[in-house]
Amino acid sequence: MIKITVEELIKLTKEDIKGKVIVFPTDTVYGIGSMIDDQEGVSKIYNLKHRDKNKPLANLAYSSEQIEEYVNITNPKIKELMKHWPGALTIIFNKKHIYNNELPTIAFRIPNSNVALTILKRFGVMSVTSMNLSGSEPLNNLDDIINNFESEIDYLVTNEEKHSNISSTIIDVTKEPFVVLRKGEILKEINV
């Protein structure tokens, strides 16, 4: 594991982080991520977390423009929900293109975190999930993360940033009415 600041991390290239997993703070909990199209890195996340391969990862993006590469957003109600970004809201969309046996849906969030946004601006959309074993509470301090996963992490971003310790709200907008799959702090502000 390499401990690294976000300023040092963004000096690396996409090739440098290919096949690697990066742990970094977000506005909610610490996340572990890999570039969205990096199958080796994404596979490492599933193995490290002992996560069911049929349970898709959410994706973090820097901007709505990055998200629009993957989904068509025409429904004004969805656009209204997206006004809560950056923030602790994950939205499940129908994919623009489906290949082979892929799921027809994809989840996105734009985090309200300078560290996360800096990483996403540099490397593009990343598949990210909370830093923990599947089914366990997220680990939210560097010592716990190191003690539990040191040998399995490639890069650990050491910049600390205030985060809520509450996972994001998840809303499925693939059909109406929209379905709240997980209630997080932001749900108080949203009418679904």
Disulfide bonds with the S-S distance in Angstrom:
none
